[in-house]
Every structure is written in C-alpha cells, then in structure tokens.
Amino acid sequence: MKMEDKILEFVKKFFINLGAKVSSSEEDIFIQEVPQEFERYYGKKAPYAFSLVKESIKPGYEFLDKSNYLLKTISNYLEESGKTTLLKLEINEDFSNEINKFIILPNSKIKKFYPKKKFNSFFRFTFHTSFQYLNENEKVINEFFVSDGKVVHGDLSGYPIVEGKKTDIKITDPHEAYLAAKENLKIQLLDKTQELSRILNKRLEKELSRIEEHFKHEKKECDDKIAKNKKNLHIPKEPIDIEELEREKQRSMQIEKQKHTLNINNKLFNTTLIYYPLFCSRLVIENENNSREIEISIDPISKKLIPFRCEICNFEINEIFLCATGHAVCKNCASKCESCGKLFCKKCLFRKCELCNKSLCKDCYTRCNSCGKLMCKTHVKHETVSGRVICKNCLTKCEKCGEFKDPSGFKTLGKVRVCELCFRKEMQKKTMKGIFER
C-alpha cells in the first residue's frame, strides 16, 4: 500500500468513527458534519477538503501528506481521547405480515399479536495503533464489531445513525467484548508486525556487519601500530587500548539494535455501544386443546429470528409445537398420547401403561385398586358392585358365572369361590326356597 493510500485510509476511518460525513476518491477526500468537539480541537470549522496529489489540487483543497497539521492534530486527539459513546440505528422495518416466514406452527395458529418495544445491541471498538521504528511513526486505525462475545463483520454505512438515549437500553459491561476485540486486534496486526520485523532485522544485520567490518579494520590498524612500535622500541604517548576499542564496538552495535527495535503502541480510541430496535411481538397461539402467549423477536439487520428456545430441552427452534397443557416445545420433545392422540411434551407425557408400555396423558390412565399399577383405561374394569377399578391381571374368574370380577368381593360357596353377585343370587335362592317350602 502506498503512503498516500495509508494516509487516506487513516483519515477516512478517523472521521467516520467520529460520526462525520466523508466522501473520497483515489486523489482527494471531503469531510463535513464534523462534531464540534473536534472542530474546537483542530481550530477550524468543517467542511475540510484535502488532496493527496500535489500536482492536481482543486481550488479550495489543501495538500495532505504526512507532514500536514491535520495528521498531527488527529494523533494528539487520539492520544487524549478514549471515550464511550451510545449510538442508535434508526431501523423501522415491519415484519407483521411475514411472521409465518420465520416460525412454523404445525399444530396451532396465531390468534392475535401485540407489538412490544425491544432493542438489540453490539459493541464497536476503535483502536489506534502506532508503529515506531527508525525515524518512522506509522499510524493505523482498526475497528471491531462484537456481538454476544464474538467478533462479527459489520458495515453501518447503509443505516441512519442518531445519538442514543440511556433510557432506551441498559448499558452492559463491555469487558468480555473488549477482550474479544483485543484478541482480534493482535491477529489483525500480526502480518504487519512480522513484515516490519523482517525488514528491520534485515537492515540490522546489514548495519551490524558494517560495524563489525569497520572495527575489524580499526583493530588491524591498532595491531599494526603495536607491532611497529615494538619493532622500533618506540613507546607512544597514548597507549593503544584494544579493550576500549572492543567496548566501543559493542556500544555501537547496541545503539543500532535499539534504533531497529519495533515499538508498537495500541490505544483504545473509542468504545461505542450501538443499539437498534427489534421487531418484537407477543403472539397468542392456540389449538383445539389450549392457547398460550409466546414472545418472538426478528432481527432487522440479519433478517433472522432471535433464537426461541424449547421450554423442555432449551434448544433453539423455529418450529414450535403447542403441548395440550400449554408448553411451547420442539419436535423432539413433543409426543402424542397413545390413547387419545393429543400432543403433549415430555414433561406432561411421562406416564406409561405397566401392561402394554403405551405413553399416556393425565386423562388416559388410571390405577388398579388391587395392585396399584398404572394402566390404560382399556386394560381395567370398573366394577359396578364394589365401584373399584381392577386391572386385567388382578381380575379373578368366577367359577359360577365364568366372568372376571374384583377378587376382593369373592365368597366361598360350598367348595368353590364365586363373585359377590353370584353369591347374593345363591343366598336369595336359598332364602326364597325356605319361605315357599313352609
């Protein structure tokens, strides 16, 4: 990327994050509707017009290069700022006639719905990064959108933005979102950092080789002088210090290493909580067995349903089954009673016949008054004499009439056991016979 392109991108991002209106081409940039706070700081009212090509500056435009006062002002402003702002996206989409596109109601229908005011939000973090090396000070602005703790791609250019109101929404703690943005900043800067480090290391190796060669030559000259003095038995006024020469070489190398060090400074320039209205509605859904109210929300940006969760397994769903007792559940948590055919959830349909193992609702089971087991109503008999409910396993065959009856009413008649009804009939016969025989 050329220096002109870097400057243009830096200035453009800065003013967009301020909330200014920016239009640009490859050669110039025009900025208007700048916040008064920056106008006072810059000492000049908007609009601002800059050209990046000196040879083709338009009338009223100012040449913009890295020495321009604007860049220094922006840099100072970034150093001194670091505020949190609240913005609202003005979105007024109505999905009233499209609710059935987002949710499926296999066993119920919408009776009525009531609009509800609700907002969704996400954070935007703007970082100012400076790369300092040699005599360069390169500046970059990066911004990250974080929703539900995850960095997402975003573009707000198509939405009208107004200043937000604290009464509209509860401002959440940005700490987790900030950590996610900071981690992505490291990834974003990795290629740039590695490239600069590679260039600096290459230059450093070249400089260290030059210093090594220079002091190698210096040391050779000193060795030659010492050898010559010894040969001529000459004592110099200032003795040649080889160790000092080595120390000077190390100092020179250390200075070059410091000069070729890459210093990276990241500063959080702005934290923005951006919120927008959801299409939210309270729906009354009903079927032949029950009705209930549910709340659904549609995100107008993603055009997706805000996850609705099954009331049993908590799984995200858009296909909602209405349980006969009023629970809104997913397909996996809905089952039919194998006796009456009504749809119930797992919470309501937990009973099973202990004879045939069918799933039963609360209206389709009973308990045997003899053994206490839970049974289908088809597997029990209501005794007219005793009024008790007896399952097929507990019924006893009367040896008189041959019918299966409640064993608690059986009596001994001679050598056999008979049901209570047969016993009564036999007792009546005996009584009547005794009367007429007299």
Secondary structure, 3 states (H helix, E strand, C coil): CCHHHHHHHHHHHHHHHHCCEEEECCCEEEEECCCHHHHHHHCCCCCEEEECCHHHCCCCCEECCCCCHHHHHHHHHHHHCCEEEEEEECCCCCCHHHHHHHCECCCCEEEEEEEECCEEEEEEEEEEEEEEECCEEEEEEEEEEEECCEEECCCCCCCCEEECCCCCCCCCCCHHHHHHHHHHHHHHHHHHHHHHHHHHHHHHHHHHHHHHHHHHHHHHHHHHHHHHHHHHCCCCCCCCCHHHHHHHHHHHHHHHHHHCCCEEEEEEEEEEEEEEECEEEEEEEECCCCEEEEEEEEECCCCEECCEECCCCCCEECECEECCCCCEECHHHEEECCCCCCEEECCCCCEECCCCCCEECCCCEEECCCCCCEEEHHHEEECCCCCCEEECCCCEECCCCCCEECHHHCEEECCEEECHHHHHHHHHHHHHHHHHHC
